[in-house]
């Protein structure tokens, strides 16, 4: 399309009407590449052929486009102010269809009554005969109002938070690390010593052990032992080692029993077959039965 002053004027008016350069070029049938090329030519020393008017003031084409965009921005701001002041009205829709406003004067009439009265519709119409849609009113948002007031009046409604940083330096600062002290251990409690228990002394008469130690029966009188004279060692004789006294198994068991405390549990020892000389009761026929002695493999239990 040939560039003419009338076409450039229509483009500027289209920006003011449609709000965008794209819609203005589409309405005038001009490509966007041609539009920006004309703006470049107008800014690089365009002549009278690029002169247009915005209102009553003549301007070059590229300057007129900037003024038209500022007017669009002003219109947006004015609409936003109106919405913050009065709120917005939204067209009511049900399942994607517009809900039309009904006439309250015929709300009580049935369809037959409307036909009889010659009323063709229940909906309201405007002066042009178009149906009036039902609207839903929305109050302006509090966040939008506060944001607008903060932009227009920053001293009163702006963000008043402030950060103060006070820094003082007195020279070199030494940073030291101290380890935590070790936890103190609880005091050691001394355990009192348990007093020794004195075991009772059991007196055992010699007559009670005569039968166990294999001595003569109680009825017989024991012959007093003759005092043995000490034998002097032969001169220049080497001392002989003292041989330990031979203690029988039975004597050792008795001594073990006496050394134990009263009430101590101890299993009865299993006695081995007697290797000592036979006693009178070992050959008694009343215990061994008929025969000359105890049966082979028999064990005497004391």
Secondary structure, DSSP 8 states (H G I E B T S, - for coil): ----HHHHHHHHHHHHHHSSHHHHHHHHT--HHHHHHHHHHHHTT--GGGEEEETTEEEEHHHHHHHHHHHHHHHHHHHHHHHHHH-EEEE-EETTEE-B-B-GGGTT--HHHHHHHT---SB-B-TTS-B-B-EEEE---HHHHHHHHHHH-HHHHS------------S----------------------------------GGGGTTTTT---TTS--------------TT------------HHHHHHHHHHHS-TT------------S---TGGG-HHHH-SSSS--TT-----
